[in-house]
Every structure is written in C-alpha cells, then in structure tokens.
Amino acid sequence: MSVPLRWKLRWRLSLLWLLEWGITGALLTYLPLYFTRHGLPLEETGPLLAVGAVGLWVAPIVTGQICDRWMNIERYLALAHLGGGITLLAIPVAVQAEWFDLVFWLLGLFAALYLPTMPLASALTFRHLPHPDLQFGSVRVWGTIGWILAGVGLSVWLQWPDAQHWLRETIPASERIVSRVDRLFRQLPGPTSDDAFHIAAILSFALSSFCVFLPPTPPARTVQGGFAPLAVLRLFVTRPFLVLAVFSFLLGMVIPLYSLAVPPLLEQQKFHADWVPAVMTIGQISEFPALLLLPSILKRFGLRGTFLLGIAAWGVRYALFASDPPVLITLLAVALHGVCHVFVIIVIQLFIDAHCPPDRKASAQNLFAFLTLGVAMPIGLLLSRPLVQASRDASGEVVNFSRVFGIPALLLAIAMALFWLVMPQVKHDLASEPSQ
C-alpha cells in the first residue's frame, strides 16, 4: 500500500535540495571563466580544480563514520555548510591578493566540507521518504530549481543593465518590478566576478541555519559497533556493486570535462562570459522531465538499462560537442544534461539506498562520492591539461573542441558496450515496500 509524502516533510526536504544545489549552480559553470579572467589558462584550470577534490580523500570516510555511528546527519550538514560558507568568502580574497598557494588549500577545504554533503543529503532524504524511487524525484527536482535560480540570478546580477533593458523591451508589464529591483541593486556595491563566491556563501549560510528545521536523522543502530566505511567494502563482493563502482569511476573521469570545457566553448561561440551560467541552466531545465520519467524508465528497463541510457546520453552529447556544431546543436547537447545526470547519478544513489543496510547508507553514499569526486574527477581534470594543450591551434589562442570532446566520446561508446556485457540485471522494485 502506498504511503503518501506529507507536506510537512515535503517542503523541508525540497528546500534542503534547493539550497544544496543552488550553491553548485552559483559556482560550477562560472569557475573556469573566473580563473581565466584572473590570468589562468584553461589547461591550468583543470589541475587547480583537481586539487579541490583532494579534500575528498579523507572527508567521505570520516563523514560516513560520523553520520552512520555518532552524529545526526542534519547536525553535520549545519556545521559543514557553515564552514563552507566561510571558506567561500575567503577564496576571492586570496585570488585578488594572488595568493594562489592559499587558493589551492581553500579549494581543497571547501571540497572536503561541501562535496560530502551531497550524498548525505541523499541519505537523509532516502531515510525519510516512504517510497524513495517514487517520491525522490518530486523532492530532488527542487535541487534543479535551485541550480537554475542561482545560475540565472548570477548572470542577471553580473549583467543587470542588459537584463533590465531586455525585460523592459520584451515584457512591458514588468516595468514596475524591474524599476524596484533596479533601485534595490543601486543601493548595493557594483557587481564583480567575485560575487559568484559571495552568492554561494550566502546560500551556504542559509542552508546551515535551515538545518535546524530538517527532520532528525540519527545514526541507524541496527548493527552494533564497527567502522562503517570498512563494513561497506564488504558489499563490493557482490557483482552489481563492484561493476557499478568501476563504471562510476570511469564516468567520473570524463564527466568533469563538461563543466570545464563547455563554458569556454560557449564563450568561443560568442556568448558573453557573464551569461554562460544562465545559458547552461538549459541543462538543468531538462532534469524536470527526466526526473518525472525516472520511475517509469526504471520499471521498464531496470537499473542496467536505465544506467546504460545515461552512459549513452553522455556519449551522444560529447559527440555533438566534438562535431564543431553550430550554436543550436551546442545548446541541444547542453539540454541532454537531464538524462545524463538523472539516469547516472541519481540511479546510483537509488541503487545504494536500496541495497545497503540502514547503518551503512551514509558511508556507502560517501564511498561512491569518494570514488567519483575524490579520485576519478581529479584524474580526469589532470588529464584535461595535456588534452587541451594538444587541442590548441598554432597561435595558442583558439582551442579545437572537436579534439577535446572526441576522445571522451569514443571512450564512452566503449564503456557502454562493456557495461552491457558485464552488468547483471538488477531487480528494482523499491516501490513495493516503504523505506524504513
């Protein structure tokens, strides 16, 4: 019998995801352009961002043990986002002072504080949803909304004169609202590229404060003692867990290229750098139908088929980027993000929640985050350096993005074939029993 999701719980989990992904939306697509503006070439940006992932080498293991054994998840989230907000405020100060050694350390600290909160937010949400695979999409979709609002908001703030002119010309009825917003903005300091960090910090502090309203999520105590992350490793003796971990690792190496290379590709196609975060929210908008379709796709194709569709979507979008596309095709490839993200990342989270004992869920979510974000992502970002260098023209000014995306597209095609051969079909009927 289906158990409905109560409004009191729904709005709290929804706001958690809105703020959680709003932080990413304010930062991720703008970081490569931000560092380029401050004199760092694209091929050097990848290694810089890879350093940030080093903080995940220890953080997920520690975080998993804390939240599976000692501390409520919502309390840990409050502390982590408080520290993350402070770190975000410090990064642009260090950049302006050209203390790049300190920037390396601060990016690592922020990664250690923020990135583990994503799988923890999933673990908290799964713990309280009566039927995770039926109800998770309706809650997680607010993370997509948060990303869109933050990305569009950042672009509008940075290019407010152009934005208000467009609004007044296109939507005359918005004149009164635009005038009020303009008066408000005139009372604030003028926009700078550092504001990407300032907006993300405000969202971090807001989420830290909001955690007091989240449902209490103490450690599950169904199994006594033990080191939770070590106990999770025993799950990898099963073939589905092992195969999913291996292919998650491989995907984690090529997926970061999207956030690193697509912003300068759009800039090369004559999009203003300040509007790139707003343009790339096209990808987040496509998450809405993907999330709505996920339960039906899982029921029809199972976990293996759904994950395979996700790999195929990544391969297709990289092939489109590699085809020297016109602007319309580039935007179409960006719009594939919904299928790419939902059918890969969220399917992994659902699989972990369904097949882990309650006292190991946080550790398992963080272990996969460690494999993909802490190890695979920095390897991929480091490999992007020679890839971008080899793709520059003779002048060194123009990057041939056909080369940049062509090799990953080929690797994804091979990965898709191998996954189909080695991954067993996994029964996925989470809707039949309420989550405990």
C-alpha positions in Angstrom: 0.0 0.0 0.0 1.4 3.4 -1.0 2.2 5.8 1.9 1.8 9.5 0.9 4.5 12.1 1.4 3.2 14.5 4.0 3.5 18.3 3.2 5.3 19.0 6.4 8.2 16.7 5.3 8.0 17.5 1.6 8.7 21.3 1.9 11.6 20.7 4.3 13.3 18.2 2.1 12.6 20.3 -1.0 14.2 23.4 0.5 17.2 21.3 1.5 17.8 20.4 -2.1 17.1 23.9 -3.4 19.8 25.4 -1.3 22.2 22.4 -1.7 22.3 22.6 -5.4 21.9 26.4 -5.5 25.5 26.5 -4.1 26.7 24.5 -7.1 24.6 26.5 -9.5 26.3 29.7 -8.5 29.8 28.3 -8.8 30.3 25.3 -11.1 29.8 26.7 -14.6 31.4 30.1 -13.8 34.7 28.8 -12.2 36.6 28.1 -15.4 35.8 31.6 -16.7 36.5 33.2 -13.4 40.0 31.8 -13.2 40.6 32.5 -16.9 39.7 36.2 -16.1 42.4 36.2 -13.4 45.1 35.0 -15.8 44.9 31.2 -15.5 44.8 29.4 -18.9 42.1 26.7 -19.4 44.6 23.9 -19.3 45.8 25.1 -15.9 42.2 25.4 -14.5 41.7 21.6 -14.6 44.6 20.8 -12.3 43.6 23.7 -10.0 40.1 22.3 -9.6 41.5 18.8 -9.2 43.3 20.0 -6.1 40.0 20.7 -4.6 39.0 17.1 -4.9 41.9 16.0 -2.8 39.9 17.0 0.3 37.6 14.2 -0.5 40.3 11.5 0.0 39.6 11.6 3.7 36.4 13.5 4.2 33.9 10.9 2.9 35.4 8.2 5.1 35.3 10.4 8.2 31.9 11.8 7.3 30.4 8.3 6.7 31.7 7.1 10.1 30.4 10.2 11.9 26.9 10.1 10.4 26.5 6.3 10.5 27.7 5.9 14.0 27.9 9.1 16.1 26.1 12.3 14.8 22.8 13.2 13.3 23.1 14.0 9.6 21.3 17.3 9.8 23.7 18.5 12.5 26.7 17.6 10.4 25.2 19.4 7.5 24.8 22.5 9.5 28.4 22.5 10.6 29.7 21.6 7.1 27.8 24.4 5.4 28.8 27.0 8.0 32.5 26.1 7.4 31.9 26.0 3.6 30.4 29.5 3.6 33.3 30.9 5.5 35.7 29.2 3.1 33.9 30.6 0.0 34.2 34.1 1.3 38.0 33.6 1.7 38.7 32.3 -1.8 38.1 35.5 -3.8 40.2 37.4 -1.2 43.1 35.1 -1.8 42.6 35.3 -5.6 42.7 39.1 -5.6 45.8 39.1 -3.4 47.3 36.5 -5.9 48.0 34.1 -3.0 47.5 31.1 -5.3 49.1 28.6 -2.9 46.3 29.6 -0.4 43.7 29.3 -3.1 44.8 25.6 -3.6 44.3 24.9 0.1 41.0 26.8 0.3 39.5 24.9 -2.7 40.6 21.6 -1.0 39.0 22.7 2.3 35.7 23.7 0.6 35.6 20.4 -1.3 36.1 18.5 1.9 33.3 20.4 3.6 30.8 20.7 0.7 31.0 17.7 -1.6 30.3 15.1 1.1 27.1 16.9 2.0 25.6 15.9 -1.4 25.5 12.2 -0.7 24.5 13.0 2.9 21.5 15.0 1.7 20.6 11.9 -0.4 21.0 9.6 2.6 18.8 11.9 4.8 16.1 12.1 2.1 16.0 8.4 1.4 15.7 7.7 5.2 12.5 9.7 5.5 10.7 9.1 2.2 8.1 6.3 2.4 8.8 5.2 -1.2 12.2 6.6 -2.4 12.1 5.6 -6.0 8.6 7.0 -6.5 9.0 10.2 -4.4 12.6 11.1 -4.6 12.2 12.8 -8.0 9.5 15.2 -6.7 11.8 16.3 -3.9 15.1 16.3 -5.8 13.6 18.4 -8.6 13.9 21.4 -6.2 17.7 21.0 -6.4 17.3 21.6 -10.1 15.2 24.7 -9.4 17.9 25.9 -7.0 20.6 25.5 -9.6 18.6 27.3 -12.2 17.7 30.2 -9.9 21.4 30.6 -8.8 22.8 30.4 -12.3 20.3 32.7 -13.9 20.4 35.0 -10.8 24.2 35.3 -11.1 24.1 36.1 -14.8 21.3 38.7 -14.3 23.2 40.3 -11.4 26.5 40.5 -13.4 24.8 41.9 -16.5 21.9 43.8 -14.9 21.9 46.8 -17.4 21.4 44.4 -20.3 19.0 42.2 -18.4 16.7 45.1 -17.4 16.8 46.6 -20.9 15.7 43.2 -22.3 12.9 42.8 -19.7 11.5 46.3 -20.4 11.6 45.7 -24.2 10.2 42.2 -24.2 7.8 42.2 -21.2 6.4 45.8 -20.8 4.2 44.7 -17.9 7.4 44.0 -15.9 8.3 47.7 -15.9 7.3 48.3 -12.3 9.0 45.3 -10.9 12.2 45.9 -12.9 12.3 49.5 -11.6 12.0 48.4 -8.0 14.7 45.8 -8.5 16.9 48.4 -10.2 16.5 50.8 -7.2 17.5 47.9 -4.9 20.5 47.0 -6.9 21.7 50.6 -7.0 22.0 50.5 -3.2 24.3 47.6 -3.4 28.0 47.5 -4.4 28.6 47.1 -8.1 28.7 43.5 -9.4 32.1 41.8 -9.8 33.1 38.3 -10.8 33.8 37.5 -7.1 30.1 37.6 -6.5 29.8 34.0 -7.7 31.5 33.1 -4.4 29.5 35.6 -2.4 26.2 34.3 -3.6 27.3 30.7 -2.9 28.4 31.7 0.6 25.0 33.3 1.3 23.3 30.1 0.3 25.7 28.1 2.4 24.9 30.1 5.5 21.2 29.9 4.7 21.3 26.1 4.5 23.4 25.9 7.7 20.7 27.8 9.5 17.8 25.9 7.9 19.2 22.5 9.1 17.6 23.1 12.4 14.2 22.5 10.6 15.3 19.2 9.0 13.8 16.0 10.4 16.1 14.4 13.0 18.2 11.7 11.3 20.3 9.9 14.0 22.7 7.1 13.1 20.9 3.9 12.4 21.7 1.4 15.2 20.6 -1.9 13.7 24.2 -3.2 13.6 26.5 -2.9 16.6 29.8 -1.1 16.5 32.4 -1.4 13.8 33.9 1.0 11.4 31.0 1.8 9.0 33.1 2.6 5.8 35.0 -0.6 6.3 31.8 -2.5 6.6 30.6 -1.0 3.3 33.6 -2.5 1.5 32.1 -6.0 2.1 29.3 -5.1 -0.2 31.7 -5.0 -3.1 32.0 -8.7 -3.2 28.6 -8.7 -5.0 28.9 -8.3 -8.7 26.4 -5.4 -9.2 28.1 -3.3 -6.6 31.5 -3.9 -8.0 30.5 -3.3 -11.6 28.6 -0.1 -10.7 31.6 1.2 -8.7 34.0 0.5 -11.6 31.9 2.2 -14.2 31.0 5.1 -11.9 34.8 5.6 -11.6 35.3 5.6 -15.3 32.4 8.0 -15.9 33.8 10.2 -13.1 36.9 10.7 -15.2 35.1 12.1 -18.2 32.1 13.9 -16.8 34.0 16.8 -15.3 35.2 17.8 -18.8 31.6 19.1 -19.3 31.9 21.8 -16.6 35.5 22.6 -17.5 35.3 22.9 -21.3 31.7 23.8 -22.2 31.8 27.3 -20.7 34.8 28.4 -22.8 33.2 26.6 -25.8 30.1 28.8 -25.3 32.3 31.9 -24.9 34.1 30.9 -28.2 30.7 30.8 -29.8 30.2 34.5 -28.9 28.2 34.1 -25.6 29.3 36.7 -23.1 31.1 35.1 -20.2 28.7 36.5 -17.6 25.7 34.9 -19.4 27.2 31.5 -19.6 25.8 30.3 -16.2 22.3 31.3 -17.3 22.8 29.6 -20.7 23.9 26.4 -19.1 20.8 26.2 -16.9 19.2 24.8 -20.1 20.7 21.6 -18.9 19.1 21.8 -15.5 15.7 22.6 -17.0 15.9 19.3 -18.9 16.2 17.5 -15.5 12.4 18.1 -14.9 11.1 15.6 -17.5 14.0 13.2 -16.7 13.1 13.1 -13.0 9.4 12.7 -13.8 10.1 9.8 -16.2 12.7 8.1 -14.0 10.2 5.7 -12.1 8.7 4.6 -15.4 12.1 4.1 -17.1 13.3 2.1 -14.1 10.2 -0.1 -14.2 10.5 -0.6 -18.0 14.3 -1.1 -18.4 15.6 -1.9 -14.9 18.7 -0.4 -13.4 21.1 -1.8 -16.0 19.1 -0.4 -18.9 18.5 3.0 -17.3 22.2 3.4 -16.4 23.1 2.4 -19.9 20.8 5.1 -21.3 22.7 7.6 -19.1 26.1 6.5 -20.5 24.7 6.7 -24.0 23.4 10.2 -23.3 26.9 11.3 -22.2 28.4 9.8 -25.3 25.9 11.5 -27.6 26.4 14.9 -26.1 30.2 14.7 -26.2 29.9 13.6 -29.8 27.8 16.6 -30.6 30.3 18.9 -28.9 33.0 17.3 -31.0 31.2 17.8 -34.3 32.2 21.5 -34.5 28.5 22.3 -34.0 26.5 25.4 -34.7 25.1 27.2 -31.6 21.7 25.4 -31.8 23.4 21.9 -31.7 25.6 23.1 -28.8 22.5 24.1 -26.9 20.9 20.8 -27.7 23.9 18.9 -26.3 23.7 21.1 -23.1 20.0 20.2 -22.9 20.9 16.5 -22.7 22.1 17.1 -19.2 18.8 16.0 -17.6 19.1 12.4 -19.0 22.9 12.4 -18.4 22.6 13.4 -14.7 19.4 11.7 -13.6 20.0 8.3 -15.4 23.5 8.1 -14.0 24.0 9.9 -10.7 20.5 9.5 -9.2 20.2 5.9 -10.4 23.4 5.2 -8.5 22.0 6.8 -5.3 18.8 4.8 -5.6 20.7 1.6 -6.0 22.9 2.3 -3.0 19.9 3.1 -0.8 18.0 0.0 -1.9 20.9 -2.4 -1.4 22.6 -1.1 1.8 21.8 -1.9 5.4 20.4 1.1 7.2 23.5 1.7 9.3 25.8 1.9 6.3 23.8 4.0 3.9 25.7 7.3 4.6 29.0 5.6 4.3 28.1 3.9 1.1 26.8 7.1 -0.5 30.1 8.8 0.6 32.2 6.0 -0.6 30.8 6.3 -4.1 31.4 10.1 -3.8 35.0 9.4 -2.8 35.5 7.1 -5.9 33.9 9.5 -8.4 34.6 13.0 -7.0 37.6 12.3 -4.8 39.7 10.1 -7.2 38.2 9.8 -10.7 37.3 13.5 -11.0 40.8 14.9 -10.2 42.4 12.3 -12.5 40.1 13.4 -15.3 40.8 17.1 -14.6 44.6 16.4 -14.6 44.3 14.6 -17.9 42.4 17.5 -19.3 45.6 19.6 -19.2 47.5 17.7 -22.0 44.3 17.2 -23.9 43.6 21.0 -24.0 47.2 21.8 -24.8 47.2 19.4 -27.7 44.0 20.9 -29.0 45.2 24.5 -29.3 45.9 26.0 -32.7 49.4 27.2 -33.8 48.7 30.6 -32.2 47.8 29.1 -28.9 44.7 31.3 -28.7 41.9 29.0 -30.1 41.0 25.6 -28.7 39.8 22.9 -31.1 37.0 21.5 -29.0 36.4 18.7 -31.6 39.6 17.1 -30.2 38.8 17.9 -26.6 35.4 16.1 -26.7 36.2 13.5 -29.4 38.4 11.2 -27.3 35.9 11.1 -24.3 33.0 10.4 -26.7 34.9 7.3 -28.1 35.7 6.1 -24.6 32.1 6.4 -23.6 31.0 4.3 -26.5 33.4 1.6 -25.4 32.2 1.9 -21.8 28.6 1.5 -22.9 29.3 -1.8 -24.7 31.4 -3.2 -21.8 28.7 -2.2 -19.2 26.0 -4.1 -21.1 28.2 -7.2 -21.2 29.3 -7.3 -17.6 26.5 -5.8 -15.6 23.8 -8.3 -14.5 20.2 -7.2 -14.5 19.2 -5.9 -11.0 15.6 -6.2 -9.8 14.3 -2.7 -8.9 11.0 -2.8 -7.0 11.6 -0.2 -4.3 8.0 1.0 -4.6 6.7 -2.2 -3.2 7.8 -1.6 0.4 8.0 1.6 2.4 11.5 2.8 3.3 12.4 2.3 6.9 
